[in-house]
Amino acid sequence: MPIPSYQDAMTPMLRALAGGTHRHIRDLTEIITDGFDLTAEEREKRLPSGQDTYVGNRIGWARTYLYKTKLIERTGVRGEYRITPRGLEVLTRHPNRVDNNVLRGYPEFGEWLNKKKSRVSEKTNGEVVDPDATPEESLEDSYRSLRLQLSTEILEKVKACSPTFFERLVVELLVKMGYGGTREDAGQAIGRSGDGGIDGIIKEDRLGLDVIYLQAKRWENTVSRPEIQKFAGALQGKRARKGVFITTSDFTREAREFASAIDNKLILIDGEELADYMIDFNVGVSVINTYEIKRVDSDYFVEE
């Protein structure tokens, strides 16, 4: 039989977590794979990169979609998930099949896709792509989907790490982005202050012509306006002109409006932006394959 799509794995995943059971994604993958009528060859068939099996990759996508729609949630133990009351309700109402058509009934699903509209595609492994799309367009769609999956996985890893590790991650990212001078200088500055809502001070450039004050929150809850006001007040107390507030969660609309309205230059980086920067600057990720797109060099074939 064809290897099931990621949507085919949604219902088995919810069933495996029903009844108050919490399982590691590794165990979920094994349980769901066992439930599919696959040959040994189909179970072991790997993606062209060789980094994962097709079935494992698709189960991973199912987890991402269910998690983003709040049908499953993390337990607090790394890699471990449980079903939510919403997930139980969905499984009761749709016992035979849960797929994207069901998920579209929840605002979180649309918000998640729309927030990444510029780089997201619902075309993933196991789905039929647009037959009118050019090869380049199909490749772009696949790239955006892979990047979305990677961004989600990175953010989950970051939220599960310790506060100390998160501070080191922020140091590494800012240095890769060109701030902080040397990594040693940046490491000494981050996490040293803790003064009036400020977690650290970092050089804007190697010469230290200006400094940037930092606040880093490894949070699940959305950051609201009072937190940003507190940070802005701390900047004023230091007569600082620039600040960066980094969180693993998100900011309320009021918080963003306040940050954009004040005189100080205050940059807000939410969890999804943090993951994107980590991808762009190769922090916590590694290249597993590179594809070059080539075309004929017409000038080469011109005979003089």
C-alpha positions in Angstrom: 0.0 0.0 0.0 1.1 3.6 -0.4 2.8 5.1 2.6 0.0 7.0 4.5 0.1 10.8 4.4 0.6 13.0 7.4 -3.2 13.5 7.6 -3.7 9.8 7.8 -1.5 9.8 11.0 -3.6 12.4 12.9 -6.4 10.1 14.1 -4.1 7.3 15.2 -2.0 9.8 17.1 -5.1 11.2 19.0 -6.2 7.6 19.7 -2.8 6.7 21.1 -3.0 9.6 23.5 -6.7 9.2 24.5 -7.5 8.0 28.0 -5.1 10.3 29.7 -2.0 8.6 28.3 1.1 10.7 27.7 3.8 9.4 25.3 7.1 10.3 23.9 7.1 11.2 20.2 9.4 8.2 19.6 6.9 5.8 21.1 4.0 7.5 19.2 5.9 7.0 16.0 6.4 3.3 16.7 2.7 2.8 17.7 1.3 4.6 14.7 3.7 2.9 12.3 2.8 -0.5 13.7 -0.9 0.4 13.0 -0.2 1.0 9.3 -0.2 -2.1 7.1 3.3 -1.5 5.7 5.9 -3.8 4.4 9.4 -3.8 5.9 10.6 -2.0 2.9 8.0 0.7 3.2 8.7 1.2 6.9 12.4 1.8 6.2 12.1 3.8 3.0 14.0 7.0 3.6 13.8 10.6 2.3 16.4 11.5 -0.4 18.4 13.2 2.4 18.6 10.0 4.3 17.9 11.8 7.5 14.5 10.3 8.2 12.0 7.7 7.0 9.0 8.8 5.0 6.6 7.4 7.6 8.5 9.0 10.5 8.6 12.4 8.7 4.8 12.3 8.0 4.0 11.4 11.6 6.1 14.3 12.7 4.0 16.6 10.5 0.9 15.2 12.0 2.2 16.1 15.4 3.0 19.6 14.3 -0.5 20.2 12.9 -2.3 18.8 16.0 -0.1 20.7 18.3 -0.6 24.0 16.5 -4.4 23.5 16.6 -4.1 22.7 20.4 -5.4 19.1 20.0 -2.3 17.9 21.8 0.2 19.6 24.1 3.6 19.0 25.7 3.7 17.6 29.2 6.8 19.5 30.2 9.0 16.4 29.7 11.1 16.8 26.6 9.5 15.2 23.6 6.4 14.0 25.5 2.8 14.8 24.5 -0.7 14.3 25.8 -4.1 14.9 24.3 -6.0 18.1 25.3 -9.8 18.4 26.2 -10.2 19.8 22.7 -8.4 16.9 21.2 -10.8 14.5 23.0 -13.8 16.4 21.8 -12.5 16.3 18.2 -11.9 12.6 18.4 -15.4 12.0 19.8 -17.0 14.1 17.0 -14.8 12.7 14.2 -13.9 9.1 15.3 -13.1 7.9 11.8 -10.9 10.6 10.5 -9.3 13.9 11.7 -7.6 15.8 8.9 -7.0 19.4 7.7 -10.7 19.8 6.9 -11.5 19.3 10.6 -8.6 21.5 11.8 -9.8 24.4 9.7 -12.8 24.6 12.1 -10.5 26.1 14.7 -9.1 29.6 14.5 -5.6 28.6 15.7 -5.1 26.6 12.6 -5.9 29.4 10.2 -3.9 31.9 12.3 -0.9 29.7 12.3 -1.0 29.3 8.5 -1.8 33.0 7.8 1.0 34.2 10.1 3.4 32.4 7.8 1.6 33.1 4.6 4.6 34.5 2.9 6.6 31.3 3.4 4.1 28.5 4.2 2.5 26.0 2.0 0.0 23.3 2.8 1.6 21.1 0.2 3.6 18.4 2.1 4.7 14.9 1.6 1.8 12.7 0.6 -0.3 15.4 -0.9 -0.9 16.1 -4.6 0.8 19.3 -5.7 -0.6 21.8 -8.2 -0.3 20.1 -11.6 0.1 23.5 -13.3 3.0 24.5 -11.0 6.4 24.7 -12.6 9.3 22.6 -11.2 10.7 25.7 -9.6 7.4 26.6 -8.0 7.0 23.1 -6.6 10.5 23.3 -5.2 9.8 26.7 -3.6 6.6 25.3 -2.0 8.6 22.3 -0.6 11.3 24.5 0.7 8.7 26.7 2.6 7.1 23.6 4.1 10.4 22.2 5.2 11.3 25.6 6.8 8.0 25.8 8.6 8.5 22.3 10.1 12.1 23.2 11.1 11.0 26.4 12.7 8.3 24.6 14.8 10.8 22.0 15.9 13.4 24.6 16.9 11.0 26.5 19.0 9.9 23.4 20.8 13.5 22.6 21.6 14.2 26.2 22.8 11.2 26.1 25.1 12.4 22.9 26.6 15.9 24.1 27.4 17.1 25.6 30.7 17.2 29.3 31.3 21.0 29.1 31.3 21.1 27.4 27.9 18.6 30.0 26.6 21.0 32.8 27.6 23.9 31.0 25.8 21.7 30.6 22.8 20.9 34.3 22.7 24.6 35.1 23.0 25.4 32.8 20.1 22.6 34.2 17.9 23.4 37.9 18.5 27.1 37.3 17.8 26.2 35.5 14.6 24.1 38.5 13.6 27.1 40.8 14.1 26.4 42.2 17.5 28.3 42.0 20.8 31.9 42.2 19.5 33.5 38.9 20.4 31.6 35.9 21.8 33.5 36.2 25.0 32.5 39.9 25.4 28.8 39.0 24.6 28.8 36.1 27.1 30.1 38.4 29.9 27.4 40.9 29.2 24.4 38.7 28.9 22.7 37.6 32.1 25.0 39.8 34.2 22.8 42.8 34.9 19.4 41.7 36.1 18.9 45.4 37.0 15.4 46.9 36.8 14.1 44.6 34.1 17.3 44.4 32.1 18.9 40.9 31.6 22.0 42.0 29.8 23.9 44.7 27.9 25.6 44.0 24.6 27.7 46.0 22.2 26.1 47.1 19.0 29.3 46.6 17.1 32.9 45.5 17.7 34.0 49.0 18.6 31.4 49.4 21.2 30.2 52.7 19.8 26.7 52.1 21.3 25.1 49.5 23.5 21.9 47.5 23.4 20.0 46.5 26.5 18.3 43.1 26.5 15.4 41.3 28.0 15.1 37.6 27.4 12.0 35.6 28.5 11.7 31.9 28.0 7.9 32.0 28.4 4.8 30.1 27.4 2.4 33.0 28.2 2.0 35.9 25.8 4.0 39.0 26.8 1.6 41.9 27.6 2.1 45.6 27.5 3.0 46.0 31.3 6.1 43.9 30.7 7.2 46.1 27.8 6.5 49.2 29.8 8.6 47.9 32.6 11.5 47.3 30.2 11.0 50.7 28.5 11.2 52.3 32.0 14.4 50.4 32.7 15.9 51.8 29.5 15.0 55.3 30.5 16.6 54.8 33.9 19.8 53.9 32.1 19.4 56.7 29.5 19.6 54.0 26.9 18.3 54.5 23.4 18.0 50.9 22.2 16.6 47.7 23.5 15.7 44.2 22.4 13.1 42.1 24.0 13.2 38.4 23.1 10.7 35.8 24.1 9.9 32.2 23.2 6.1 33.1 23.2 4.4 36.1 21.5 3.5 39.7 22.2 0.0 41.1 22.6 -1.2 43.7 20.1 -1.1 46.4 22.8 2.5 45.5 23.6 3.6 45.9 20.0 1.7 49.2 19.7 3.4 50.5 22.8 6.9 49.5 21.6 6.4 51.2 18.2 5.0 54.4 19.8 7.8 55.3 22.2 10.9 57.4 21.4 13.4 54.6 22.3 14.2 52.1 19.6 12.6 48.9 21.0 12.7 45.7 19.0 10.4 42.8 19.9 11.4 39.3 18.8 8.8 36.6 19.4 9.3 32.9 19.4 8.6 32.3 15.7 11.0 35.2 14.7 13.6 33.8 17.0 13.4 30.4 15.3 13.6 32.1 11.9 16.8 34.0 12.9 18.3 30.8 14.2 17.7 29.2 10.8 19.0 32.2 8.9 22.2 32.4 11.0 22.7 28.7 11.5 22.3 28.5 15.2 21.1 25.1 16.4 20.7 23.8 12.9 22.9 22.0 10.4 22.8 21.6 6.6 21.9 18.1 5.6 21.8 18.6 1.9 22.3 21.3 -0.8 20.6 21.4 -4.1 21.9 23.6 -7.0 19.4 24.9 -9.6 21.2 25.3 -12.9 20.2 26.6 -16.4 21.9 26.5 -19.7 24.5 29.3 -20.2 23.4 30.5 -23.7 26.5 32.7 -24.0 28.7 29.6 -23.8 27.3 28.2 -27.0 27.7 31.3 -29.1 30.1 30.6 -31.9 32.2 33.5 -33.0 
